[in-house]
């Protein structure tokens, strides 16, 4: 698994802690100087991270290389890459997509978090991606679209991807800040950290959703 969308690292760190790669107390080192849980996942600092995520747009190429290496090794390994929609604007993504399709790397799967917001603006205002699914299909990929907040739909898509003869792209349509009313679909919260009452309000809303 390659987290190309490196700034989604809190989710990956939580999983690594649950799997025993790191300790739960290590989560408190998030974005702390010298801590193992940096803003972007880093293989030199954090156990369980196989590829560092620095400049975005490189993860699909890493995954493509892993998938090709597995084929050359006669292995049944599969490569899974999570991408953000903003990094899809990088040319390296489409080079990797073209290569993977040409070599029919059916053991390569990418999941795109399509929340339609990026660092400073909407994706459409920065560099339009639509027609998004058709672009991937035109590059020779099998495309599946799901509600990115529906875990059962994601699981179904992952299962259906296992018998594809082509690389697979799962477009997960999501809402940035889902579950917290004042954060939803707001580019402000791409960078901003909730403080004081904002933090308490956010936690309360999330706890209400769990009830």
N, C-alpha and C positions, 0 to 999 in steps of 0.2 A: 504494500500500500504506500503510495507516494502522495503526500499532501502538498501539491503544487501551490494551492491557495494557502500559503504558509502562515498568514495572519489569522487563520482559523485554528491556531495552535491550542487554545484552551480546551477545545473538545478532544483533541488528540492526546494532550497531557492527561486529561481525566481518564481516558481509556488506558493509557500506558500505566497509570497508577493502579487501575483495577486489575490489569494483567500482571502486575508485579515487576514491571521494568523499572519503575521508579517508586519512591515512597509517597504516601499521601501528603506528608509534610513538605515534600519537595514542591508541591503545587503553590506553596506560599512564596516560592522564589520567582514567580512569574514576573517578567520584566524587571527583575532586581539585578543590579550589576553583580556579575559573578555567579548568578543563579543558573541552574541547569534548564529552567523553563523560560527560554528567551521569547521575545515577541514572535519571531519566526522560528519554526523548528530547526534545530541545528544538530547534525549528527556528531559533531565534536564535543558537544556539551551534554546531550540527552540520550541515555540508553534507550534502545528500541527505535530510534529514528535512523533510517537507512540513507536518506537523502536530505541534505539541507535545502531550505527554501529561502533564497535571498531575493534576487531580482526575479520577479514573476515571469511566467511564460516558458520556463524550462522543464517543468515537471513531466509534460507529455513526452518530450524527447527521452527523458530518463526511463519512463515507463515503456516506451517503444523499444529501447535498448534491452530492457529486462525481458520483454516478451520475445524478442528475436533471439536473445541468448538462451532462453528456455527451450525454444524450438531447436536451436543448434545442439543443445545438450540432450535432446530427446526427452525433455522433462515435461510434466504436465502442469508446471507452475503457471500461474496467471498473474498479470500485473494490473493493479487497480490504481487509477489516478484521479484525485479530486481537484477540479479546476474552479477558479472563480470566473465570472463572466467578463470582468474587466481585462483579465490577462488574455482572453481570447482575441483581443485586438493585436496581440503580438504576432509578428510574422512567423516566428519559430513554431508556434502552435500549428499553423497550417502546413508548414513543411513536414512536421511529424505526422500530421493527419494524412497527408498525401503518401508518405513513405509507408505508413502502417497499412493503408488500404492496398497499395501496390503489392506488398508482401503478404497480404491476407492474414494479418496477425489477429486471428480470432481469439487468442489468449490475452488480448489487450482490451480493457474496458475503462472508459472515463466517465466520471459523474461531474456534471457542471452545476454549480450552485447559481441558478439564474434568478437573482433577486433584482436585477436591472438597475442597480446602483453601484457606483464605484467611488474611488477615493474623494473626488471633489464635485461630482455631478452625477446625473443619470447616465446610464450607458448610451442611451439613444442620442443625448446631446453631445457626448464625447466622441463616439464613433459607432454608428449604428451597426448592429449585428443581424437584424432581421433581413430576410427570412431565415431565422437561425437554424431550425431543424433541417430545412431544405439545403442549406449550405453544407452541413455535415453529410447529408445523403448524397449530395453531388460529388463529395470527395470519396464516396464509396463505403461509408459507414452505415451500419444498422442504427437507427435512431429510435429511442423510446422516450416519451415525455410523461412525467409523473408530477403529482403534487409532492413537493419536497418536504412537506410536513406530515405526510401520511406514510408511516413506517411500513405498513403492510403493502402499500403500493410500491415502495422502493424495493422491498424484499421480493415481490412478484416480478419486478423488472429485472432484478439481479438473477433470479432463477431462470427467467426466459432468455437471458443473454447467454447462458451457458452452452446452448446448442447452436449458436450463430457461427457461420462460416466466415464472417467478416469482423473487424473490430467494431465494438459497440459503444455508442454514446448515449448516456442517460441524461436527459435534460430535466433537472429537478427545479420546478418553478417554486420559488420561495418568496417570502416577505421579510425584508431585513428588519430585525428587531421584533420578530413575531412573538406575541404574547405580552408585550409591554406597550401599552397604548401610546405613550408619548415618544416611544422610540420607533414604532412601526413605520416603515417606508420613508425614513428620514436620513438623508445623507450626513446630517450633523453627527450621528452616532457611529459613523465609520471610525472616527478618531476619539471622540469625547468619552471620558470616563464619568459615570454617574457619581455624584458626591452627596453626602449628608442625606437630606430628605429624598433626593432623587433615587439614591440607592435603596433606601427603605421602601419607597413606593414601588420600585421595580421588583424587589423581592416579594412584597405583598401580592402584587399582581400575579407573579409566577406561582406563588403558593396557592392562590385562589384557583388557578387553572388545574392544579394537581388534586383538588378536592372533588 
